[in-house]
Amino acid sequence: MLENVEIRNTKEAGRGLYSTKNFETGMNILNSTPYVHTLALKYHGVRCAQCCVFKPKLLRCAGCKLQYYCSKDCQKSAWKIHKEECKMLKSEKSMPDDITLFLGRILIRVENEFGDSDEPNNKIDSFIHVLQLESHFDRLDPSQQEDLGIFLMKFNLYWKKPIPGSLRSSRKLLDLVAAIKNNQFAICDEESSICDIGSALYLNHSLINHSCKPNAFPVFNGTNLVIKALEKIAPGEEIKIAYTDTKAVIQDRRDYLNDIYRFVCQCQGCTNDDEVDRKKHLDKKGNVIRRSDAIWQSAETMVRDMEEFKKNKEWNLMKEAAQGWLARKFLPDENIFWIRLNEFAFDAGIETQEWSLCLETGASLIVNYKEIYGPMHPTLGIHLMKFAKILLHIEKPNEAEEYFRRAFAIMSLFYEPESAVRKQLLDLILQSYELAQVEEDKTGAEKKKADKADKNDGKPKLKNLFAELKANGQI
């Protein structure tokens, strides 16, 4: 798919990927396997270390006894890199942290591909090679630079081999670590409901710049990453994705991007007077809430409390707190803090099976997500799917089918026919339809029975009615 895009350099944004053809909404722009990837430490022994899929029974590496695979095929695919790290893991007798394992795997690939040279030995199938990633090390503040140096000292205790010749200068190694932190993706499941499965580096995707008004969206298919068009894209347009959740207010987005990626966002979504963004700051009277205002500080405290409840899985406390805040109705529906509160309440409602709370907050979020992300965004599709599952669970199949169909209309644009999400949605649509038919047949049978009873009892009832009317002098 490299023919779909080309690299261009601009003074404002540096390198970027630009379209070379027309794309319709949902079309694949770029599809890549990871250069390297790691499974998050907490999933070791639960998910396959190669494809990251959950499986109850996994095969354990006979060498290090620390890596687990779902099949012989996955074990064979992983062996290209794992055969080198296997010896180190065996001597360690325990798993290192995620970033240590990640850097180790990159060094194994660099050693195999570069040797002591600064250029790869063979032709590569990407626009750039790993040593050409931008690190922005000089933009880090001194404490961040020091943290990277401390990490490398700890890494050397794990890495018991010579550093590849192309990285033997300490500055080059620091640049590589900074580049990894800048460019790695968190691996998500298809529904993006779990986004801490692991980390991966995609060389071509690292060239895609950020926008708070993106025209493309990343979708995972296992560990493969596909960039999909969110809207029509013409030849010559730059491909842009969002590095952060665009639901956040402008200043929060800018703070996050500057802290993680070391740039101040000047995209259209941050510099134009956007009505949707403006509403996120308003109180119920339509006045702008400022960070110094008591209502802002109160709302921030509310969000921090909710985050703490969620982190500790204190769902009942989270539900009760959310219900208390919702009852106060102190902010309009479009305010960012109110949107966040509805999200927390929706999650707490699911965990505690408080379905009325889910229906109330879930319906509000549908309206918000449609306005913030757009009517055909995967984030809206995923939420519609969750909302429909709740309706199906509480035996409202007709309504559930409607929302499942709305979700499918969106998700079918971004997910392939063989994807688990599309298959699941089709099954749920059919299940809702069948349950609705059973309910309709049951209602019809009860109506027929009632009609028959009325027919059998018609004469006495009619006689009594006439007697009553006659007694009242009405006939």
C-alpha positions as CSV (number, residue, x, y, z in Angstrom):
1,M,0.0,0.0,0.0
2,L,3.0,2.3,-0.1
3,E,1.9,3.5,-3.5
4,N,-1.2,5.1,-1.9
5,V,1.0,7.7,-0.1
6,E,4.2,9.7,-0.4
7,I,6.5,11.5,1.9
8,R,6.7,15.3,1.8
9,N,8.6,17.8,3.9
10,T,7.1,21.1,5.1
11,K,8.7,23.8,7.2
12,E,5.8,23.8,9.6
13,A,5.4,20.1,10.3
14,G,8.5,18.4,8.9
15,R,8.0,15.0,7.4
16,G,4.4,13.8,6.6
17,L,2.5,11.3,4.5
18,Y,0.4,12.6,1.7
19,S,-2.3,10.9,-0.4
20,T,-1.5,10.0,-4.0
21,K,-5.1,9.0,-4.8
22,N,-8.8,9.5,-3.9
23,F,-10.0,7.8,-0.8
24,E,-13.6,7.3,0.3
25,T,-14.7,7.0,3.9
26,G,-13.6,3.7,5.3
27,M,-11.0,2.8,2.7
28,N,-7.6,1.4,3.6
29,I,-4.8,3.9,3.3
30,L,-1.9,2.1,4.9
31,N,-1.6,-1.4,6.4
32,S,1.5,-2.6,8.3
33,T,2.9,-5.3,10.5
34,P,4.9,-4.1,13.4
35,Y,8.7,-3.6,13.2
36,V,8.8,-5.0,16.7
37,H,6.1,-5.4,19.3
38,T,5.8,-6.7,22.9
39,L,2.9,-8.0,24.9
40,A,2.2,-6.1,28.1
41,L,3.8,-7.8,31.1
42,K,0.4,-8.3,32.9
43,Y,-0.9,-10.4,30.0
44,H,2.1,-12.8,29.9
45,G,0.7,-16.4,30.2
46,V,-2.8,-15.1,29.3
47,R,-2.3,-13.9,25.7
48,C,-0.1,-15.1,23.0
49,A,3.3,-13.2,23.0
50,Q,3.2,-13.1,19.2
51,C,-0.3,-12.4,18.0
52,C,-1.5,-11.1,21.4
53,V,-4.8,-13.1,21.2
54,F,-6.3,-14.4,24.4
55,K,-6.3,-18.2,24.7
56,P,-7.0,-20.3,27.8
57,K,-4.2,-22.8,27.0
58,L,-0.8,-21.6,25.7
59,L,2.4,-23.3,24.7
60,R,5.4,-22.3,26.8
61,C,8.9,-21.7,25.4
62,A,11.0,-24.6,26.4
63,G,14.1,-22.5,26.6
64,C,13.4,-19.4,28.8
65,K,10.0,-20.8,30.1
66,L,8.8,-17.1,30.2
67,Q,7.2,-16.6,26.8
68,Y,3.8,-18.2,25.8
69,Y,2.3,-18.8,22.4
70,C,-1.1,-19.9,21.1
71,S,0.3,-22.1,18.4
72,K,3.4,-23.6,16.8
73,D,3.0,-21.1,14.0
74,C,3.2,-18.1,16.3
75,Q,6.1,-19.6,18.2
76,K,8.0,-20.1,14.9
77,S,7.2,-16.5,13.7
78,A,8.5,-15.1,17.1
79,W,11.7,-17.2,17.0
80,K,13.4,-14.9,14.5
81,I,13.8,-12.4,17.4
82,H,13.1,-14.5,20.4
83,K,16.1,-16.9,19.8
84,E,18.4,-14.1,20.8
85,E,16.5,-12.8,23.8
86,C,15.7,-16.3,25.0
87,K,19.2,-16.7,26.3
88,M,19.0,-13.5,28.2
89,L,15.6,-14.2,29.7
90,K,16.8,-17.7,30.7
91,S,19.6,-16.1,32.7
92,E,17.2,-13.5,34.2
93,K,14.7,-16.1,35.3
94,S,12.0,-13.4,35.2
95,M,10.5,-11.0,32.7
96,P,12.0,-7.5,32.4
97,D,9.7,-4.5,32.1
98,D,7.9,-3.8,28.8
99,I,10.2,-1.0,27.6
100,T,13.4,-3.0,28.3
101,L,12.0,-6.0,26.3
102,F,10.9,-3.6,23.6
103,L,14.3,-1.9,23.2
104,G,16.1,-5.3,23.3
105,R,14.0,-6.5,20.4
106,I,14.8,-3.4,18.4
107,L,18.6,-3.9,19.0
108,I,18.3,-7.5,17.8
109,R,16.7,-6.3,14.6
110,V,19.2,-3.5,14.2
111,E,22.1,-5.9,14.7
112,N,20.6,-8.3,12.0
113,E,19.8,-5.6,9.5
114,F,22.6,-3.0,10.0
115,G,25.6,-4.7,11.5
116,D,28.1,-1.9,12.2
117,S,26.7,0.3,9.4
118,D,24.4,3.3,9.7
119,E,22.4,1.9,6.7
120,P,20.5,-1.4,6.4
121,N,22.3,-4.2,4.5
122,N,19.3,-5.0,2.4
123,K,16.4,-3.2,0.8
124,I,13.7,-2.3,3.3
125,D,9.9,-2.4,2.7
126,S,9.2,1.0,4.4
127,F,9.7,4.6,3.6
128,I,12.3,5.0,6.4
129,H,14.4,2.7,8.6
130,V,14.4,2.6,12.4
131,L,17.5,4.8,12.8
132,Q,15.7,7.6,10.9
133,L,12.9,8.0,13.4
134,E,12.7,11.4,14.9
135,S,13.6,11.4,18.6
136,H,13.2,15.1,19.6
137,F,15.6,14.3,22.5
138,D,16.8,18.0,22.5
139,R,13.3,19.1,23.2
140,L,13.0,17.1,26.4
141,D,13.5,18.9,29.6
142,P,16.6,18.0,31.7
143,S,14.7,15.7,34.1
144,Q,13.2,13.7,31.2
145,Q,16.7,13.4,29.6
146,E,18.1,12.2,32.9
147,D,15.3,9.6,33.2
148,L,16.3,8.2,29.8
149,G,19.9,8.0,30.9
150,I,18.9,6.1,34.1
151,F,16.8,3.7,32.1
152,L,19.8,2.9,29.8
153,M,22.0,2.1,32.8
154,K,19.3,-0.3,34.0
155,F,18.9,-1.7,30.5
156,N,22.6,-2.6,30.3
157,L,22.1,-5.0,33.3
158,Y,19.7,-6.9,31.1
159,W,21.4,-6.7,27.7
160,K,24.4,-9.0,28.0
161,K,25.6,-8.5,24.4
162,P,27.6,-5.8,22.6
163,I,25.5,-2.8,21.4
164,P,25.3,-2.9,17.6
165,G,28.0,-0.8,16.0
166,S,25.5,1.7,14.5
167,L,24.4,2.6,18.0
168,R,27.5,2.5,20.1
169,S,27.6,6.2,20.8
170,S,25.6,6.9,23.9
171,R,23.8,9.8,22.1
172,K,22.6,7.6,19.3
173,L,21.2,5.1,21.8
174,L,19.5,7.9,23.7
175,D,18.0,9.2,20.5
176,L,16.7,5.7,19.7
177,V,15.0,5.4,23.1
178,A,13.4,8.8,22.8
179,A,12.2,7.9,19.3
180,I,10.6,4.7,20.6
181,K,8.7,6.7,23.2
182,N,7.6,9.2,20.6
183,N,6.5,6.7,18.0
184,Q,5.2,3.5,19.6
185,F,1.5,2.6,19.4
186,A,-0.5,1.0,22.2
187,I,-2.0,-2.2,20.8
188,C,-5.8,-2.3,21.1
189,D,-8.5,-4.9,20.5
190,E,-10.8,-4.4,17.6
191,E,-13.4,-2.6,19.7
192,S,-10.7,-0.3,21.2
193,S,-12.2,-1.3,24.6
194,I,-8.8,-2.7,25.7
195,C,-5.8,-0.5,24.7
196,D,-3.1,-1.8,27.0
197,I,-2.5,-5.2,25.3
198,G,1.0,-4.3,24.3
199,S,3.2,-1.8,22.4
200,A,4.3,-1.8,18.8
201,L,6.4,0.2,16.4
202,Y,5.3,0.8,12.8
203,L,7.9,2.6,10.8
204,N,5.6,4.0,8.0
205,H,2.9,5.0,10.5
206,S,5.4,7.1,12.5
207,L,5.4,9.5,9.6
208,I,1.8,10.4,10.0
209,N,1.3,13.7,11.7
210,H,-1.3,14.7,14.3
211,S,-4.5,16.8,13.9
212,C,-7.4,17.4,16.4
213,K,-9.6,17.3,13.2
214,P,-8.1,14.1,11.7
215,N,-9.1,12.7,8.3
216,A,-7.9,9.2,9.2
217,F,-8.2,6.6,12.0
218,P,-6.1,3.7,13.1
219,V,-7.8,0.3,13.4
220,F,-6.1,-2.8,14.8
221,N,-6.4,-6.3,13.2
222,G,-4.5,-8.4,15.7
223,T,-1.0,-6.7,15.8
224,N,-1.4,-5.3,12.3
225,L,-2.3,-1.6,12.1
226,V,-4.5,-0.3,9.3
227,I,-5.0,3.4,8.7
228,K,-8.6,4.1,7.4
229,A,-10.0,7.2,5.8
230,L,-12.5,9.0,8.1
231,E,-13.7,11.1,5.3
232,K,-13.1,11.7,1.6
233,I,-9.4,12.5,0.9
234,A,-8.2,13.9,-2.4
235,P,-4.7,13.4,-3.9
236,G,-2.2,15.8,-2.4
237,E,-4.0,16.0,1.0
238,E,-1.9,15.2,4.1
239,I,-3.0,12.1,6.0
240,K,-3.5,12.9,9.7
241,I,-4.6,11.0,12.7
242,A,-5.3,12.1,16.3
243,Y,-2.5,11.4,18.8
244,T,-4.9,12.2,21.7
245,D,-8.6,12.0,22.4
246,T,-10.2,14.9,20.6
247,K,-13.0,14.9,23.1
248,A,-10.7,16.8,25.5
249,V,-10.7,20.7,25.6
250,I,-8.1,22.5,23.5
251,Q,-5.7,23.4,26.4
252,D,-5.7,19.8,27.8
253,R,-5.0,18.4,24.3
254,R,-2.1,20.9,23.8
255,D,-0.7,20.1,27.3
256,Y,-0.8,16.4,26.6
257,L,0.8,16.7,23.1
258,N,3.5,19.0,24.4
259,D,4.3,16.7,27.3
260,I,4.5,13.5,25.3
261,Y,5.4,14.6,21.8
262,R,7.1,18.0,22.5
263,F,5.1,20.2,20.2
264,V,2.3,22.8,20.6
265,C,-0.6,21.9,18.4
266,Q,-1.5,24.5,15.8
267,C,-4.0,22.4,13.9
268,Q,-7.3,23.7,12.6
269,G,-9.1,22.2,15.5
270,C,-7.0,24.2,18.0
271,T,-6.7,27.6,16.2
272,N,-10.2,28.0,14.7
273,D,-13.2,29.1,16.8
274,D,-14.9,25.7,16.8
275,E,-18.5,25.7,18.2
276,V,-18.3,22.2,19.5
277,D,-15.1,23.0,21.4
278,R,-16.6,26.3,22.7
279,K,-19.6,24.4,24.2
280,K,-17.2,22.2,26.3
281,H,-16.3,25.2,28.4
282,L,-19.8,26.6,29.1
283,D,-21.9,26.6,32.2
284,K,-25.7,26.3,32.2
285,K,-26.1,30.1,31.7
286,G,-23.8,30.0,28.6
287,N,-20.9,31.6,30.3
288,V,-17.3,30.4,29.7
289,I,-15.9,28.5,32.8
290,R,-12.3,29.4,33.5
291,R,-9.8,27.2,35.3
292,S,-9.6,29.6,38.2
293,D,-13.4,29.4,38.7
294,A,-14.8,27.4,41.7
295,I,-17.1,25.3,39.4
296,W,-14.1,24.2,37.3
297,Q,-12.1,23.2,40.3
298,S,-15.1,21.3,41.7
299,A,-15.6,19.5,38.4
300,E,-11.9,18.6,38.3
301,T,-12.1,17.1,41.8
302,M,-15.1,15.1,40.6
303,V,-13.2,13.7,37.7
304,R,-10.1,12.8,39.8
305,D,-12.3,11.0,42.3
306,M,-14.0,9.0,39.5
307,E,-10.6,8.1,38.0
308,E,-9.4,6.8,41.3
309,F,-12.6,4.7,41.8
310,K,-12.1,3.3,38.3
311,K,-8.4,2.6,38.8
312,N,-9.2,0.7,42.1
313,K,-12.4,-1.0,40.5
314,E,-14.5,0.5,43.3
315,W,-17.6,0.3,41.1
316,N,-20.3,0.8,43.8
317,L,-18.6,3.8,45.2
318,M,-18.1,5.1,41.6
319,K,-21.8,4.5,40.8
320,E,-23.1,6.3,44.0
321,A,-20.8,9.2,43.5
322,A,-21.8,9.6,39.8
323,Q,-25.5,9.4,40.7
324,G,-25.0,12.1,43.3
325,W,-23.2,14.4,40.8
326,L,-25.8,13.7,38.1
327,A,-28.6,14.6,40.4
328,R,-27.1,18.1,40.9
329,K,-27.3,18.8,37.1
330,F,-24.9,21.7,37.6
331,L,-23.4,21.6,34.1
332,P,-24.9,21.5,30.6
333,D,-24.8,18.2,28.6
334,E,-22.2,19.5,26.2
335,N,-19.7,20.5,28.9
336,I,-16.6,18.3,28.9
337,F,-16.8,17.6,32.6
338,W,-20.4,16.5,32.2
339,I,-19.5,14.2,29.3
340,R,-16.7,12.7,31.4
341,L,-19.2,12.2,34.3
342,N,-21.6,10.4,31.9
343,E,-18.8,8.1,30.7
344,F,-17.8,7.2,34.3
345,A,-21.5,6.6,35.2
346,F,-22.1,4.5,32.1
347,D,-19.1,2.3,33.0
348,A,-20.1,2.0,36.7
349,G,-23.7,1.1,35.6
350,I,-22.4,-1.7,33.5
351,E,-20.2,-3.1,36.3
352,T,-22.9,-2.9,38.9
353,Q,-25.8,-3.8,36.5
354,E,-27.6,-0.6,37.2
355,W,-29.2,-0.6,33.8
356,S,-31.4,2.5,34.2
357,L,-28.2,4.5,34.8
358,C,-26.6,3.0,31.7
359,L,-29.6,3.9,29.6
360,E,-29.7,7.5,30.8
361,T,-26.0,8.2,30.5
362,G,-25.6,6.1,27.4
363,A,-28.3,8.0,25.4
364,S,-26.6,11.3,26.4
365,L,-23.2,10.1,25.2
366,I,-24.6,9.1,21.8
367,V,-25.6,12.7,21.2
368,N,-22.3,14.0,22.5
369,Y,-20.1,11.5,20.5
370,K,-22.1,12.2,17.3
371,E,-21.4,16.0,17.6
372,I,-17.7,15.6,18.7
373,Y,-16.5,12.8,16.5
374,G,-19.0,12.9,13.7
375,P,-21.9,10.7,12.7
376,M,-19.7,7.9,11.1
377,H,-16.8,7.6,13.5
378,P,-15.8,4.2,15.0
379,T,-15.9,5.7,18.5
380,L,-19.6,6.3,18.0
381,G,-20.1,2.9,16.5
382,I,-18.5,1.1,19.4
383,H,-20.6,3.0,21.9
384,L,-23.8,2.3,19.9
385,M,-22.9,-1.4,20.1
386,K,-22.4,-1.3,23.9
387,F,-25.7,0.6,24.3
388,A,-27.5,-2.0,22.1
389,K,-26.1,-4.9,24.2
390,I,-27.6,-3.4,27.3
391,L,-31.0,-3.1,25.6
392,L,-30.8,-6.7,24.5
393,H,-29.9,-7.8,28.0
394,I,-32.9,-6.1,29.6
395,E,-35.2,-7.7,27.0
396,K,-35.8,-4.8,24.6
397,P,-35.0,-6.5,21.4
398,N,-36.7,-4.1,19.0
399,E,-34.8,-1.1,20.3
400,A,-31.6,-3.2,20.5
401,E,-31.9,-4.2,16.9
402,E,-32.2,-0.6,15.8
403,Y,-29.0,0.4,17.6
404,F,-27.1,-2.7,16.5
405,R,-28.0,-1.7,12.9
406,R,-26.8,1.8,13.4
407,A,-23.6,0.5,14.8
408,F,-23.2,-1.9,11.9
409,A,-23.7,0.9,9.4
410,I,-20.6,2.6,10.9
411,M,-18.4,-0.4,11.7
412,S,-18.9,-2.0,8.3
413,L,-17.0,1.0,6.8
414,F,-14.0,0.4,9.0
415,Y,-13.8,-3.3,9.6
416,E,-13.3,-6.1,7.1
417,P,-16.1,-8.7,6.6
418,E,-14.1,-11.4,8.4
419,S,-13.4,-9.2,11.4
420,A,-14.7,-10.3,14.8
421,V,-16.5,-7.0,15.3
422,R,-18.6,-7.3,12.1
423,K,-19.4,-11.0,12.7
424,Q,-20.5,-10.3,16.3
425,L,-22.7,-7.4,15.2
426,L,-24.4,-9.5,12.5
427,D,-25.0,-12.2,15.1
428,L,-26.5,-9.7,17.5
429,I,-28.7,-8.2,14.9
430,L,-30.1,-11.6,14.0
431,Q,-30.5,-12.5,17.7
432,S,-32.4,-9.2,18.4
433,Y,-34.6,-9.8,15.4
434,E,-35.5,-13.4,16.4
435,L,-36.2,-12.4,20.0
436,A,-38.4,-9.5,18.7
437,Q,-40.3,-12.0,16.6
438,V,-40.8,-14.3,19.5
439,E,-42.1,-11.4,21.6
440,E,-44.4,-10.3,18.7
441,D,-45.7,-13.9,18.3
442,K,-46.3,-14.1,22.1
443,T,-48.1,-10.8,22.1
444,G,-50.2,-11.9,19.1
445,A,-51.1,-15.2,20.7
446,E,-52.2,-13.4,23.9
447,K,-54.3,-10.9,21.9
448,K,-56.0,-13.8,20.0
449,K,-56.7,-15.5,23.3
450,A,-58.2,-12.3,24.8
451,D,-60.3,-11.7,21.6
452,K,-61.6,-15.2,21.8
453,A,-62.5,-14.8,25.5
454,D,-64.3,-11.5,24.6
455,K,-66.2,-13.3,21.8
456,N,-67.3,-16.1,24.1
457,D,-68.3,-13.7,26.8
458,G,-69.9,-11.2,24.4
459,K,-73.6,-12.0,25.0
460,P,-73.7,-11.8,28.8
461,K,-71.6,-8.7,28.7
462,L,-73.9,-7.2,26.0
463,K,-77.0,-8.1,28.1
464,N,-75.5,-6.6,31.2
465,L,-74.6,-3.5,29.3
466,F,-78.2,-3.1,28.0
467,A,-79.6,-3.6,31.4
468,E,-77.3,-1.0,32.9
469,L,-78.2,1.5,30.1
470,K,-81.9,0.9,30.6
471,A,-81.7,1.3,34.4
472,N,-79.9,4.6,33.8
473,G,-82.7,5.8,31.4
474,Q,-80.2,6.0,28.6
475,I,-82.3,3.7,26.3
